[in-house]
């Protein structure tokens, strides 16, 4: 995608965060390669995966509610008003 696509996607993420649809916001934002560290991408990806596949990270010994909260906090920090 070109920069325009990226911009449109960023706008979409902002709108979704404003609407409180963090699952959809994370599903888009976790695909962004630019502007995020590997850790930040992981934070968003893990949060989204915990939402989509509850129980998987729990089996691995993670606190899923914390992973989700970390992802939501992060995306709100970046894309919230």
mmCIF file of the N, C-alpha and C atoms, coordinates in Angstrom:
data_MODEL
# 
_entry.id   MODEL 
# 
loop_
_atom_site.group_PDB 
_atom_site.id 
_atom_site.type_symbol 
_atom_site.label_atom_id 
_atom_site.label_alt_id 
_atom_site.label_comp_id 
_atom_site.label_asym_id 
_atom_site.label_entity_id 
_atom_site.label_seq_id 
_atom_site.pdbx_PDB_ins_code 
_atom_site.Cartn_x 
_atom_site.Cartn_y 
_atom_site.Cartn_z 
_atom_site.occupancy 
_atom_site.B_iso_or_equiv 
_atom_site.pdbx_formal_charge 
_atom_site.auth_seq_id 
_atom_site.auth_comp_id 
_atom_site.auth_asym_id 
_atom_site.auth_atom_id 
_atom_site.pdbx_PDB_model_num 
ATOM 1   N N  . UNK A 1 1  ? 0.824   -1.211  0.000  1.00 0.00 ? 1  UNK A N  1 
ATOM 2   C CA . UNK A 1 1  ? 0.000   0.000   0.000  1.00 0.00 ? 1  UNK A CA 1 
ATOM 3   C C  . UNK A 1 1  ? 0.849   1.248   0.000  1.00 0.00 ? 1  UNK A C  1 
ATOM 4   N N  . UNK A 1 2  ? 0.285   2.285   -0.554 1.00 0.00 ? 2  UNK A N  1 
ATOM 5   C CA . UNK A 1 2  ? 1.030   3.545   -0.571 1.00 0.00 ? 2  UNK A CA 1 
ATOM 6   C C  . UNK A 1 2  ? 0.724   4.349   0.678  1.00 0.00 ? 2  UNK A C  1 
ATOM 7   N N  . UNK A 1 3  ? 1.322   5.515   0.754  1.00 0.00 ? 3  UNK A N  1 
ATOM 8   C CA . UNK A 1 3  ? 1.172   6.343   1.959  1.00 0.00 ? 3  UNK A CA 1 
ATOM 9   C C  . UNK A 1 3  ? -0.290  6.731   2.167  1.00 0.00 ? 3  UNK A C  1 
ATOM 10  N N  . UNK A 1 4  ? -1.005  6.945   1.067  1.00 0.00 ? 4  UNK A N  1 
ATOM 11  C CA . UNK A 1 4  ? -2.426  7.298   1.167  1.00 0.00 ? 4  UNK A CA 1 
ATOM 12  C C  . UNK A 1 4  ? -3.231  6.219   1.858  1.00 0.00 ? 4  UNK A C  1 
ATOM 13  N N  . UNK A 1 5  ? -2.985  4.966   1.496  1.00 0.00 ? 5  UNK A N  1 
ATOM 14  C CA . UNK A 1 5  ? -3.666  3.839   2.137  1.00 0.00 ? 5  UNK A CA 1 
ATOM 15  C C  . UNK A 1 5  ? -3.384  3.855   3.627  1.00 0.00 ? 5  UNK A C  1 
ATOM 16  N N  . UNK A 1 6  ? -2.130  4.046   3.950  1.00 0.00 ? 6  UNK A N  1 
ATOM 17  C CA . UNK A 1 6  ? -1.694  4.060   5.345  1.00 0.00 ? 6  UNK A CA 1 
ATOM 18  C C  . UNK A 1 6  ? -2.444  5.167   6.092  1.00 0.00 ? 6  UNK A C  1 
ATOM 19  N N  . UNK A 1 7  ? -2.558  6.323   5.446  1.00 0.00 ? 7  UNK A N  1 
ATOM 20  C CA . UNK A 1 7  ? -3.237  7.460   6.068  1.00 0.00 ? 7  UNK A CA 1 
ATOM 21  C C  . UNK A 1 7  ? -4.706  7.143   6.294  1.00 0.00 ? 7  UNK A C  1 
ATOM 22  N N  . UNK A 1 8  ? -5.333  6.558   5.303  1.00 0.00 ? 8  UNK A N  1 
ATOM 23  C CA . UNK A 1 8  ? -6.743  6.192   5.440  1.00 0.00 ? 8  UNK A CA 1 
ATOM 24  C C  . UNK A 1 8  ? -6.922  5.177   6.560  1.00 0.00 ? 8  UNK A C  1 
ATOM 25  N N  . UNK A 1 9  ? -6.004  4.221   6.634  1.00 0.00 ? 9  UNK A N  1 
ATOM 26  C CA . UNK A 1 9  ? -6.085  3.219   7.690  1.00 0.00 ? 9  UNK A CA 1 
ATOM 27  C C  . UNK A 1 9  ? -5.892  3.848   9.062  1.00 0.00 ? 9  UNK A C  1 
ATOM 28  N N  . UNK A 1 10 ? -4.982  4.797   9.151  1.00 0.00 ? 10 UNK A N  1 
ATOM 29  C CA . UNK A 1 10 ? -4.765  5.491   10.425 1.00 0.00 ? 10 UNK A CA 1 
ATOM 30  C C  . UNK A 1 10 ? -6.032  6.229   10.841 1.00 0.00 ? 10 UNK A C  1 
ATOM 31  N N  . UNK A 1 11 ? -6.689  6.866   9.873  1.00 0.00 ? 11 UNK A N  1 
ATOM 32  C CA . UNK A 1 11 ? -7.945  7.557   10.158 1.00 0.00 ? 11 UNK A CA 1 
ATOM 33  C C  . UNK A 1 11 ? -8.994  6.574   10.648 1.00 0.00 ? 11 UNK A C  1 
ATOM 34  N N  . UNK A 1 12 ? -9.043  5.404   10.006 1.00 0.00 ? 12 UNK A N  1 
ATOM 35  C CA . UNK A 1 12 ? -9.992  4.370   10.403 1.00 0.00 ? 12 UNK A CA 1 
ATOM 36  C C  . UNK A 1 12 ? -9.718  3.934   11.839 1.00 0.00 ? 12 UNK A C  1 
ATOM 37  N N  . UNK A 1 13 ? -8.432  3.737   12.169 1.00 0.00 ? 13 UNK A N  1 
ATOM 38  C CA . UNK A 1 13 ? -8.066  3.317   13.521 1.00 0.00 ? 13 UNK A CA 1 
ATOM 39  C C  . UNK A 1 13 ? -8.488  4.385   14.527 1.00 0.00 ? 13 UNK A C  1 
ATOM 40  N N  . UNK A 1 14 ? -8.240  5.653   14.191 1.00 0.00 ? 14 UNK A N  1 
ATOM 41  C CA . UNK A 1 14 ? -8.645  6.749   15.086 1.00 0.00 ? 14 UNK A CA 1 
ATOM 42  C C  . UNK A 1 14 ? -10.145 6.715   15.341 1.00 0.00 ? 14 UNK A C  1 
ATOM 43  N N  . UNK A 1 15 ? -10.912 6.521   14.282 1.00 0.00 ? 15 UNK A N  1 
ATOM 44  C CA . UNK A 1 15 ? -12.369 6.486   14.397 1.00 0.00 ? 15 UNK A CA 1 
ATOM 45  C C  . UNK A 1 15 ? -12.806 5.296   15.257 1.00 0.00 ? 15 UNK A C  1 
ATOM 46  N N  . UNK A 1 16 ? -12.208 4.138   15.015 1.00 0.00 ? 16 UNK A N  1 
ATOM 47  C CA . UNK A 1 16 ? -12.568 2.938   15.775 1.00 0.00 ? 16 UNK A CA 1 
ATOM 48  C C  . UNK A 1 16 ? -12.235 3.090   17.255 1.00 0.00 ? 16 UNK A C  1 
ATOM 49  N N  . UNK A 1 17 ? -11.082 3.701   17.542 1.00 0.00 ? 17 UNK A N  1 
ATOM 50  C CA . UNK A 1 17 ? -10.706 3.934   18.942 1.00 0.00 ? 17 UNK A CA 1 
ATOM 51  C C  . UNK A 1 17 ? -11.710 4.880   19.586 1.00 0.00 ? 17 UNK A C  1 
ATOM 52  N N  . UNK A 1 18 ? -12.100 5.918   18.846 1.00 0.00 ? 18 UNK A N  1 
ATOM 53  C CA . UNK A 1 18 ? -13.086 6.872   19.364 1.00 0.00 ? 18 UNK A CA 1 
ATOM 54  C C  . UNK A 1 18 ? -14.412 6.174   19.646 1.00 0.00 ? 18 UNK A C  1 
ATOM 55  N N  . UNK A 1 19 ? -14.741 5.178   18.828 1.00 0.00 ? 19 UNK A N  1 
ATOM 56  C CA . UNK A 1 19 ? -15.996 4.434   18.998 1.00 0.00 ? 19 UNK A CA 1 
ATOM 57  C C  . UNK A 1 19 ? -15.872 3.318   20.039 1.00 0.00 ? 19 UNK A C  1 
ATOM 58  N N  . UNK A 1 20 ? -14.646 3.072   20.501 1.00 0.00 ? 20 UNK A N  1 
ATOM 59  C CA . UNK A 1 20 ? -14.435 2.026   21.490 1.00 0.00 ? 20 UNK A CA 1 
ATOM 60  C C  . UNK A 1 20 ? -14.353 0.631   20.891 1.00 0.00 ? 20 UNK A C  1 
ATOM 61  N N  . UNK A 1 21 ? -14.183 0.547   19.569 1.00 0.00 ? 21 UNK A N  1 
ATOM 62  C CA . UNK A 1 21 ? -14.043 -0.764  18.919 1.00 0.00 ? 21 UNK A CA 1 
ATOM 63  C C  . UNK A 1 21 ? -12.556 -1.115  18.838 1.00 0.00 ? 21 UNK A C  1 
ATOM 64  N N  . UNK A 1 22 ? -12.009 -1.501  20.000 1.00 0.00 ? 22 UNK A N  1 
ATOM 65  C CA . UNK A 1 22 ? -10.567 -1.735  20.079 1.00 0.00 ? 22 UNK A CA 1 
ATOM 66  C C  . UNK A 1 22 ? -10.142 -2.982  19.315 1.00 0.00 ? 22 UNK A C  1 
ATOM 67  N N  . UNK A 1 23 ? -11.026 -3.961  19.266 1.00 0.00 ? 23 UNK A N  1 
ATOM 68  C CA . UNK A 1 23 ? -10.698 -5.196  18.562 1.00 0.00 ? 23 UNK A CA 1 
ATOM 69  C C  . UNK A 1 23 ? -10.423 -4.908  17.089 1.00 0.00 ? 23 UNK A C  1 
ATOM 70  N N  . UNK A 1 24 ? -11.324 -4.160  16.465 1.00 0.00 ? 24 UNK A N  1 
ATOM 71  C CA . UNK A 1 24 ? -11.155 -3.831  15.048 1.00 0.00 ? 24 UNK A CA 1 
ATOM 72  C C  . UNK A 1 24 ? -9.985  -2.866  14.851 1.00 0.00 ? 24 UNK A C  1 
ATOM 73  N N  . UNK A 1 25 ? -9.850  -1.908  15.771 1.00 0.00 ? 25 UNK A N  1 
ATOM 74  C CA . UNK A 1 25 ? -8.745  -0.947  15.691 1.00 0.00 ? 25 UNK A CA 1 
ATOM 75  C C  . UNK A 1 25 ? -7.404  -1.681  15.749 1.00 0.00 ? 25 UNK A C  1 
ATOM 76  N N  . UNK A 1 26 ? -7.291  -2.619  16.688 1.00 0.00 ? 26 UNK A N  1 
ATOM 77  C CA . UNK A 1 26 ? -6.048  -3.378  16.827 1.00 0.00 ? 26 UNK A CA 1 
ATOM 78  C C  . UNK A 1 26 ? -5.794  -4.256  15.613 1.00 0.00 ? 26 UNK A C  1 
ATOM 79  N N  . UNK A 1 27 ? -6.876  -4.803  15.027 1.00 0.00 ? 27 UNK A N  1 
ATOM 80  C CA . UNK A 1 27 ? -6.694  -5.695  13.885 1.00 0.00 ? 27 UNK A CA 1 
ATOM 81  C C  . UNK A 1 27 ? -6.074  -4.947  12.709 1.00 0.00 ? 27 UNK A C  1 
ATOM 82  N N  . UNK A 1 28 ? -6.369  -3.655  12.589 1.00 0.00 ? 28 UNK A N  1 
ATOM 83  C CA . UNK A 1 28 ? -5.770  -2.844  11.526 1.00 0.00 ? 28 UNK A CA 1 
ATOM 84  C C  . UNK A 1 28 ? -4.372  -2.375  11.931 1.00 0.00 ? 28 UNK A C  1 
ATOM 85  N N  . UNK A 1 29 ? -4.277  -1.796  13.127 1.00 0.00 ? 29 UNK A N  1 
ATOM 86  C CA . UNK A 1 29 ? -3.029  -1.148  13.550 1.00 0.00 ? 29 UNK A CA 1 
ATOM 87  C C  . UNK A 1 29 ? -1.872  -2.130  13.708 1.00 0.00 ? 29 UNK A C  1 
ATOM 88  N N  . UNK A 1 30 ? -2.175  -3.365  14.099 1.00 0.00 ? 30 UNK A N  1 
ATOM 89  C CA . UNK A 1 30 ? -1.089  -4.331  14.306 1.00 0.00 ? 30 UNK A CA 1 
ATOM 90  C C  . UNK A 1 30 ? -0.390  -4.665  12.994 1.00 0.00 ? 30 UNK A C  1 
ATOM 91  N N  . UNK A 1 31 ? -1.015  -4.347  11.865 1.00 0.00 ? 31 UNK A N  1 
ATOM 92  C CA . UNK A 1 31 ? -0.403  -4.581  10.560 1.00 0.00 ? 31 UNK A CA 1 
ATOM 93  C C  . UNK A 1 31 ? 0.503   -3.451  10.096 1.00 0.00 ? 31 UNK A C  1 
ATOM 94  N N  . UNK A 1 32 ? 0.482   -2.331  10.787 1.00 0.00 ? 32 UNK A N  1 
ATOM 95  C CA . UNK A 1 32 ? 1.322   -1.198  10.399 1.00 0.00 ? 32 UNK A CA 1 
ATOM 96  C C  . UNK A 1 32 ? 2.789   -1.524  10.654 1.00 0.00 ? 32 UNK A C  1 
ATOM 97  N N  . UNK A 1 33 ? 3.608   -1.379  9.630  1.00 0.00 ? 33 UNK A N  1 
ATOM 98  C CA . UNK A 1 33 ? 5.032   -1.656  9.773  1.00 0.00 ? 33 UNK A CA 1 
ATOM 99  C C  . UNK A 1 33 ? 5.798   -0.390  10.165 1.00 0.00 ? 33 UNK A C  1 
ATOM 100 N N  . UNK A 1 34 ? 5.263   0.751   9.801  1.00 0.00 ? 34 UNK A N  1 
ATOM 101 C CA . UNK A 1 34 ? 5.970   2.002   10.038 1.00 0.00 ? 34 UNK A CA 1 
ATOM 102 C C  . UNK A 1 34 ? 5.575   2.628   11.369 1.00 0.00 ? 34 UNK A C  1 
ATOM 103 N N  . UNK A 1 35 ? 6.538   3.216   12.027 1.00 0.00 ? 35 UNK A N  1 
ATOM 104 C CA . UNK A 1 35 ? 6.245   4.018   13.201 1.00 0.00 ? 35 UNK A CA 1 
ATOM 105 C C  . UNK A 1 35 ? 6.098   3.252   14.503 1.00 0.00 ? 35 UNK A C  1 
ATOM 106 N N  . UNK A 1 36 ? 6.224   1.918   14.451 1.00 0.00 ? 36 UNK A N  1 
ATOM 107 C CA . UNK A 1 36 ? 6.122   1.139   15.675 1.00 0.00 ? 36 UNK A CA 1 
ATOM 108 C C  . UNK A 1 36 ? 7.340   0.257   15.858 1.00 0.00 ? 36 UNK A C  1 
ATOM 109 N N  . UNK A 1 37 ? 7.764   0.101   17.102 1.00 0.00 ? 37 UNK A N  1 
ATOM 110 C CA . UNK A 1 37 ? 8.835   -0.839  17.397 1.00 0.00 ? 37 UNK A CA 1 
ATOM 111 C C  . UNK A 1 37 ? 8.257   -2.247  17.344 1.00 0.00 ? 37 UNK A C  1 
ATOM 112 N N  . UNK A 1 38 ? 9.139   -3.222  17.314 1.00 0.00 ? 38 UNK A N  1 
ATOM 113 C CA . UNK A 1 38 ? 8.708   -4.624  17.338 1.00 0.00 ? 38 UNK A CA 1 
ATOM 114 C C  . UNK A 1 38 ? 7.880   -4.885  18.606 1.00 0.00 ? 38 UNK A C  1 
ATOM 115 N N  . UNK A 1 39 ? 8.323   -4.335  19.723 1.00 0.00 ? 39 UNK A N  1 
ATOM 116 C CA . UNK A 1 39 ? 7.603   -4.511  20.990 1.00 0.00 ? 39 UNK A CA 1 
ATOM 117 C C  . UNK A 1 39 ? 6.186   -3.948  20.922 1.00 0.00 ? 39 UNK A C  1 
ATOM 118 N N  . UNK A 1 40 ? 6.075   -2.761  20.312 1.00 0.00 ? 40 UNK A N  1 
ATOM 119 C CA . UNK A 1 40 ? 4.761   -2.131  20.203 1.00 0.00 ? 40 UNK A CA 1 
ATOM 120 C C  . UNK A 1 40 ? 3.843   -2.950  19.290 1.00 0.00 ? 40 UNK A C  1 
ATOM 121 N N  . UNK A 1 41 ? 4.414   -3.465  18.193 1.00 0.00 ? 41 UNK A N  1 
ATOM 122 C CA . UNK A 1 41 ? 3.627   -4.334  17.309 1.00 0.00 ? 41 UNK A CA 1 
ATOM 123 C C  . UNK A 1 41 ? 3.175   -5.579  18.063 1.00 0.00 ? 41 UNK A C  1 
ATOM 124 N N  . UNK A 1 42 ? 4.079   -6.153  18.847 1.00 0.00 ? 42 UNK A N  1 
ATOM 125 C CA . UNK A 1 42 ? 3.752   -7.346  19.633 1.00 0.00 ? 42 UNK A CA 1 
ATOM 126 C C  . UNK A 1 42 ? 2.642   -7.053  20.640 1.00 0.00 ? 42 UNK A C  1 
ATOM 127 N N  . UNK A 1 43 ? 2.711   -5.896  21.272 1.00 0.00 ? 43 UNK A N  1 
ATOM 128 C CA . UNK A 1 43 ? 1.695   -5.499  22.245 1.00 0.00 ? 43 UNK A CA 1 
ATOM 129 C C  . UNK A 1 43 ? 0.315   -5.487  21.592 1.00 0.00 ? 43 UNK A C  1 
ATOM 130 N N  . UNK A 1 44 ? 0.240   -4.898  20.393 1.00 0.00 ? 44 UNK A N  1 
ATOM 131 C CA . UNK A 1 44 ? -1.043  -4.815  19.684 1.00 0.00 ? 44 UNK A CA 1 
ATOM 132 C C  . UNK A 1 44 ? -1.487  -6.193  19.191 1.00 0.00 ? 44 UNK A C  1 
ATOM 133 N N  . UNK A 1 45 ? -0.545  -6.960  18.667 1.00 0.00 ? 45 UNK A N  1 
ATOM 134 C CA . UNK A 1 45 ? -0.870  -8.286  18.136 1.00 0.00 ? 45 UNK A CA 1 
ATOM 135 C C  . UNK A 1 45 ? -1.360  -9.214  19.234 1.00 0.00 ? 45 UNK A C  1 
ATOM 136 N N  . UNK A 1 46 ? -0.656  -9.226  20.359 1.00 0.00 ? 46 UNK A N  1 
ATOM 137 C CA . UNK A 1 46 ? -1.051  -10.108 21.461 1.00 0.00 ? 46 UNK A CA 1 
ATOM 138 C C  . UNK A 1 46 ? -2.423  -9.726  22.003 1.00 0.00 ? 46 UNK A C  1 
ATOM 139 N N  . UNK A 1 47 ? -2.667  -8.424  22.138 1.00 0.00 ? 47 UNK A N  1 
ATOM 140 C CA . UNK A 1 47 ? -3.967  -7.968  22.642 1.00 0.00 ? 47 UNK A CA 1 
ATOM 141 C C  . UNK A 1 47 ? -5.070  -8.450  21.701 1.00 0.00 ? 47 UNK A C  1 
ATOM 142 N N  . UNK A 1 48 ? -4.845  -8.283  20.405 1.00 0.00 ? 48 UNK A N  1 
ATOM 143 C CA . UNK A 1 48 ? -5.850  -8.681  19.430 1.00 0.00 ? 48 UNK A CA 1 
ATOM 144 C C  . UNK A 1 48 ? -6.065  -10.193 19.468 1.00 0.00 ? 48 UNK A C  1 
ATOM 145 N N  . UNK A 1 49 ? -4.989  -10.955 19.547 1.00 0.00 ? 49 UNK A N  1 
ATOM 146 C CA . UNK A 1 49 ? -5.118  -12.413 19.558 1.00 0.00 ? 49 UNK A CA 1 
ATOM 147 C C  . UNK A 1 49 ? -5.851  -12.899 20.804 1.00 0.00 ? 49 UNK A C  1 
ATOM 148 N N  . UNK A 1 50 ? -5.660  -12.222 21.932 1.00 0.00 ? 50 UNK A N  1 
ATOM 149 C CA . UNK A 1 50 ? -6.384  -12.592 23.147 1.00 0.00 ? 50 UNK A CA 1 
ATOM 150 C C  . UNK A 1 50 ? -7.878  -12.335 22.992 1.00 0.00 ? 50 UNK A C  1 
ATOM 151 N N  . UNK A 1 51 ? -8.220  -11.304 22.212 1.00 0.00 ? 51 UNK A N  1 
ATOM 152 C CA . UNK A 1 51 ? -9.629  -10.998 21.965 1.00 0.00 ? 51 UNK A CA 1 
ATOM 153 C C  . UNK A 1 51 ? -10.249 -12.024 21.024 1.00 0.00 ? 51 UNK A C  1 
ATOM 154 N N  . UNK A 1 52 ? -9.480  -12.411 20.006 1.00 0.00 ? 52 UNK A N  1 
ATOM 155 C CA . UNK A 1 52 ? -10.002 -13.301 18.969 1.00 0.00 ? 52 UNK A CA 1 
ATOM 156 C C  . UNK A 1 52 ? -9.944  -14.768 19.388 1.00 0.00 ? 52 UNK A C  1 
ATOM 157 N N  . UNK A 1 53 ? -8.886  -15.132 20.102 1.00 0.00 ? 53 UNK A N  1 
ATOM 158 C CA . UNK A 1 53 ? -8.692  -16.526 20.525 1.00 0.00 ? 53 UNK A CA 1 
ATOM 159 C C  . UNK A 1 53 ? -8.513  -16.604 22.035 1.00 0.00 ? 53 UNK A C  1 
ATOM 160 N N  . UNK A 1 54 ? -9.577  -16.271 22.782 1.00 0.00 ? 54 UNK A N  1 
ATOM 161 C CA . UNK A 1 54 ? -9.415  -16.301 24.243 1.00 0.00 ? 54 UNK A CA 1 
ATOM 162 C C  . UNK A 1 54 ? -9.016  -17.693 24.712 1.00 0.00 ? 54 UNK A C  1 
ATOM 163 N N  . UNK A 1 55 ? -8.102  -17.729 25.666 1.00 0.00 ? 55 UNK A N  1 
ATOM 164 C CA . UNK A 1 55 ? -7.677  -19.010 26.217 1.00 0.00 ? 55 UNK A CA 1 
ATOM 165 C C  . UNK A 1 55 ? -6.313  -19.458 25.738 1.00 0.00 ? 55 UNK A C  1 
ATOM 166 N N  . UNK A 1 56 ? -5.915  -19.002 24.535 1.00 0.00 ? 56 UNK A N  1 
ATOM 167 C CA . UNK A 1 56 ? -4.647  -19.473 23.976 1.00 0.00 ? 56 UNK A CA 1 
ATOM 168 C C  . UNK A 1 56 ? -3.458  -18.982 24.804 1.00 0.00 ? 56 UNK A C  1 
ATOM 169 N N  . UNK A 1 57 ? -3.394  -17.676 25.046 1.00 0.00 ? 57 UNK A N  1 
ATOM 170 C CA . UNK A 1 57 ? -2.266  -17.144 25.810 1.00 0.00 ? 57 UNK A CA 1 
ATOM 171 C C  . UNK A 1 57 ? -2.343  -17.558 27.273 1.00 0.00 ? 57 UNK A C  1 
ATOM 172 N N  . UNK A 1 58 ? -3.562  -17.759 27.742 1.00 0.00 ? 58 UNK A N  1 
ATOM 173 C CA . UNK A 1 58 ? -3.756  -18.218 29.117 1.00 0.00 ? 58 UNK A CA 1 
ATOM 174 C C  . UNK A 1 58 ? -3.075  -19.572 29.303 1.00 0.00 ? 58 UNK A C  1 
ATOM 175 N N  . UNK A 1 59 ? -3.234  -20.453 28.316 1.00 0.00 ? 59 UNK A N  1 
ATOM 176 C CA . UNK A 1 59 ? -2.575  -21.765 28.362 1.00 0.00 ? 59 UNK A CA 1 
ATOM 177 C C  . UNK A 1 59 ? -1.061  -21.617 28.433 1.00 0.00 ? 59 UNK A C  1 
ATOM 178 N N  . UNK A 1 60 ? -0.557  -20.556 27.840 1.00 0.00 ? 60 UNK A N  1 
ATOM 179 C CA . UNK A 1 60 ? 0.886   -20.311 27.842 1.00 0.00 ? 60 UNK A CA 1 
ATOM 180 C C  . UNK A 1 60 ? 1.331   -19.614 29.127 1.00 0.00 ? 60 UNK A C  1 
ATOM 181 N N  . UNK A 1 61 ? 0.369   -19.350 30.016 1.00 0.00 ? 61 UNK A N  1 
ATOM 182 C CA . UNK A 1 61 ? 0.722   -18.758 31.300 1.00 0.00 ? 61 UNK A CA 1 
ATOM 183 C C  . UNK A 1 61 ? 0.664   -17.244 31.348 1.00 0.00 ? 61 UNK A C  1 
ATOM 184 N N  . UNK A 1 62 ? 0.067   -16.630 30.321 1.00 0.00 ? 62 UNK A N  1 
ATOM 185 C CA . UNK A 1 62 ? -0.054  -15.171 30.302 1.00 0.00 ? 62 UNK A CA 1 
ATOM 186 C C  . UNK A 1 62 ? -1.357  -14.734 30.960 1.00 0.00 ? 62 UNK A C  1 
ATOM 187 N N  . UNK A 1 63 ? -1.347  -13.512 31.457 1.00 0.00 ? 63 UNK A N  1 
ATOM 188 C CA . UNK A 1 63 ? -2.559  -12.888 31.973 1.00 0.00 ? 63 UNK A CA 1 
ATOM 189 C C  . UNK A 1 63 ? -3.222  -12.171 30.797 1.00 0.00 ? 63 UNK A C  1 
ATOM 190 N N  . UNK A 1 64 ? -4.254  -12.812 30.241 1.00 0.00 ? 64 UNK A N  1 
ATOM 191 C CA . UNK A 1 64 ? -4.865  -12.269 29.022 1.00 0.00 ? 64 UNK A CA 1 
ATOM 192 C C  . UNK A 1 64 ? -5.505  -10.902 29.236 1.00 0.00 ? 64 UNK A C  1 
ATOM 193 N N  . UNK A 1 65 ? -6.141  -10.707 30.389 1.00 0.00 ? 65 UNK A N  1 
ATOM 194 C CA . UNK A 1 65 ? -6.780  -9.409  30.596 1.00 0.00 ? 65 UNK A CA 1 
ATOM 195 C C  . UNK A 1 65 ? -5.738  -8.294  30.640 1.00 0.00 ? 65 UNK A C  1 
ATOM 196 N N  . UNK A 1 66 ? -4.549  -8.606  31.148 1.00 0.00 ? 66 UNK A N  1 
ATOM 197 C CA . UNK A 1 66 ? -3.473  -7.598  31.154 1.00 0.00 ? 66 UNK A CA 1 
ATOM 198 C C  . UNK A 1 66 ? -2.962  -7.354  29.736 1.00 0.00 ? 66 UNK A C  1 
ATOM 199 N N  . UNK A 1 67 ? -2.788  -8.423  28.949 1.00 0.00 ? 67 UNK A N  1 
ATOM 200 C CA . UNK A 1 67 ? -2.332  -8.254  27.567 1.00 0.00 ? 67 UNK A CA 1 
ATOM 201 C C  . UNK A 1 67 ? -3.319  -7.403  26.774 1.00 0.00 ? 67 UNK A C  1 
ATOM 202 N N  . UNK A 1 68 ? -4.607  -7.666  26.974 1.00 0.00 ? 68 UNK A N  1 
ATOM 203 C CA . UNK A 1 68 ? -5.640  -6.890  26.279 1.00 0.00 ? 68 UNK A CA 1 
ATOM 204 C C  . UNK A 1 68 ? -5.596  -5.441  26.733 1.00 0.00 ? 68 UNK A C  1 
ATOM 205 N N  . UNK A 1 69 ? -5.493  -5.234  28.058 1.00 0.00 ? 69 UNK A N  1 
ATOM 206 C CA . UNK A 1 69 ? -5.466  -3.875  28.584 1.00 0.00 ? 69 UNK A CA 1 
ATOM 207 C C  . UNK A 1 69 ? -4.238  -3.116  28.080 1.00 0.00 ? 69 UNK A C  1 
ATOM 208 N N  . UNK A 1 70 ? -3.095  -3.798  28.015 1.00 0.00 ? 70 UNK A N  1 
ATOM 209 C CA . UNK A 1 70 ? -1.877  -3.155  27.512 1.00 0.00 ? 70 UNK A CA 1 
ATOM 210 C C  . UNK A 1 70 ? -2.076  -2.701  26.063 1.00 0.00 ? 70 UNK A C  1 
ATOM 211 N N  . UNK A 1 71 ? -2.699  -3.561  25.262 1.00 0.00 ? 71 UNK A N  1 
ATOM 212 C CA . UNK A 1 71 ? -2.936  -3.225  23.859 1.00 0.00 ? 71 UNK A CA 1 
ATOM 213 C C  . UNK A 1 71 ? -3.898  -2.056  23.713 1.00 0.00 ? 71 UNK A C  1 
ATOM 214 N N  . UNK A 1 72 ? -4.946  -2.076  24.511 1.00 0.00 ? 72 UNK A N  1 
ATOM 215 C CA . UNK A 1 72 ? -5.935  -0.990  24.473 1.00 0.00 ? 72 UNK A CA 1 
ATOM 216 C C  . UNK A 1 72 ? -5.300  0.312   24.952 1.00 0.00 ? 72 UNK A C  1 
ATOM 217 N N  . UNK A 1 73 ? -4.547  0.240   26.051 1.00 0.00 ? 73 UNK A N  1 
ATOM 218 C CA . UNK A 1 73 ? -3.882  1.448   26.565 1.00 0.00 ? 73 UNK A CA 1 
ATOM 219 C C  . UNK A 1 73 ? -2.956  2.031   25.506 1.00 0.00 ? 73 UNK A C  1 
ATOM 220 N N  . UNK A 1 74 ? -2.212  1.146   24.839 1.00 0.00 ? 74 UNK A N  1 
ATOM 221 C CA . UNK A 1 74 ? -1.263  1.608   23.841 1.00 0.00 ? 74 UNK A CA 1 
ATOM 222 C C  . UNK A 1 74 ? -1.966  2.272   22.650 1.00 0.00 ? 74 UNK A C  1 
ATOM 223 N N  . UNK A 1 75 ? -2.998  1.600   22.141 1.00 0.00 ? 75 UNK A N  1 
ATOM 224 C CA . UNK A 1 75 ? -3.660  2.134   20.949 1.00 0.00 ? 75 UNK A CA 1 
ATOM 225 C C  . UNK A 1 75 ? -4.409  3.428   21.280 1.00 0.00 ? 75 UNK A C  1 
ATOM 226 N N  . UNK A 1 76 ? -4.909  3.546   22.507 1.00 0.00 ? 76 UNK A N  1 
ATOM 227 C CA . UNK A 1 76 ? -5.557  4.789   22.924 1.00 0.00 ? 76 UNK A CA 1 
ATOM 228 C C  . UNK A 1 76 ? -4.537  5.916   23.027 1.00 0.00 ? 76 UNK A C  1 
ATOM 229 N N  . UNK A 1 77 ? -3.364  5.554   23.515 1.00 0.00 ? 77 UNK A N  1 
ATOM 230 C CA . UNK A 1 77 ? -2.285  6.542   23.665 1.00 0.00 ? 77 UNK A CA 1 
ATOM 231 C C  . UNK A 1 77 ? -1.866  7.078   22.299 1.00 0.00 ? 77 UNK A C  1 
ATOM 232 N N  . UNK A 1 78 ? -1.797  6.190   21.299 1.00 0.00 ? 78 UNK A N  1 
ATOM 233 C CA . UNK A 1 78 ? -1.338  6.597   19.973 1.00 0.00 ? 78 UNK A CA 1 
ATOM 234 C C  . UNK A 1 78 ? -2.462  7.231   19.141 1.00 0.00 ? 78 UNK A C  1 
ATOM 235 N N  . UNK A 1 79 ? -3.658  6.655   19.206 1.00 0.00 ? 79 UNK A N  1 
ATOM 236 C CA . UNK A 1 79 ? -4.729  7.071   18.303 1.00 0.00 ? 79 UNK A CA 1 
ATOM 237 C C  . UNK A 1 79 ? -5.913  7.733   19.000 1.00 0.00 ? 79 UNK A C  1 
ATOM 238 N N  . UNK A 1 80 ? -5.879  7.795   20.323 1.00 0.00 ? 80 UNK A N  1 
ATOM 239 C CA . UNK A 1 80 ? -6.976  8.441   21.043 1.00 0.00 ? 80 UNK A CA 1 
ATOM 240 C C  . UNK A 1 80 ? -6.910  9.944   20.882 1.00 0.00 ? 80 UNK A C  1 
ATOM 241 N N  . UNK A 1 81 ? -8.017  10.617  21.181 1.00 0.00 ? 81 UNK A N  1 
ATOM 242 C CA . UNK A 1 81 ? -8.030  12.065  21.027 1.00 0.00 ? 81 UNK A CA 1 
ATOM 243 C C  . UNK A 1 81 ? -7.252  12.727  22.147 1.00 0.00 ? 81 UNK A C  1 
# 
